[in-house]
């Protein structure tokens, strides 16, 4: 479990590259959370599908479902007043509201009540880090993605390197041959993810090897 970095990361990006204040940037999201959004078919289906997992969190159930436990129906207005209040605190007080203030206190209380790992000190000490992206090439295209501690970029490039060795276009869209190839590719990538991936501030991750064409060749030759 990691300290939530989205708030600090987006605030840093806005400060370095944006042209408006954090307060102004958050206004549309605050308005949407307060006024609500109309539930469409995709959101309704997601709520139905997610309910079983969300049963473990009464707080989540209270947000995404009605008092009787039923999901919001297609065409109904779905409001998130607690989210609006949190965004207002961040808009008015900056990211300290999330990492050191009222929101941080609520996160820590929830952690303590549910045997969580994140402490108030963890939140207060969090700093976003700018890292070089993962870069790869796939059939003439350049691919850029997230570096560790995110696992997505490394293994996305790794999987594309493997797939590049096969005539995937001629296999047909969603055919059994195509899906089998993708599943086998993901199997190797996820095994490496489990074995190697971590935060490069604390562990050595063999990034260059994992995203190399040579390594993809070795995997592609396996039965």
Steps between C-alpha positions, in 0.01 A plus 500: 500500500643838400428856609252656251708717269244631254419819691863603545598386152227692321566809713870486409419462130260794519757716678779416254309496173153646561367851455221510761480461876423174677182656634378586150604163359288317757182701448349284220557184704349660809194610303455154348528330840251746655246520218533138400522307177241295316563127533552339160497133411876459546499646851196297598661177380820589685307554823323166464828322428698670779254457784631162612851637556377826651304307764822500701488879529186652656632847414520409131152348506365822649650700213408288200171340606168609643401453864329170414819373333374525144711669230404830346288433193556614143377858464522583872719779636806379692650756741819476709481766773790356702724512195393859438592593858841334470572679174395830657747446784779433251397801289504732804793357697715336235632145514579535871130442561544152354841406639510680834154637577142385544500251213824345624347455845203316350725276290706405805191430712369268230840330477513443874145365506568251221856385574643721226864591458507872419582735789467876542879522466488309171250748359685806627833385354369414154660687210433439130805416289551584133649199321605422144227310314539148370561507125449224248432446131224294343473451125643844425319684780665646808332402826538702821356391832534512878826386663522310831366492764211473254525162330295597198764656277769236529270209432299679232821544301607145584172357369509711185856383433385139522190553284709678237667168420172346384270576201221610730316696229461193281365295791181706504327717757401309815555160340599208721855519362529871577358465849722202575807697391401795718431279802837327470672838460330638809585184694872559455473873568300456819743236626780754458286767663459282807870412507669832427270799536532748787601852591841576351576719800514182707558202269688431178268453204667370179310744279737498202496122483123469537427745217777380267422341164754227577308394811176497299670274245595256776142488626359465150711190440351317799231239449 
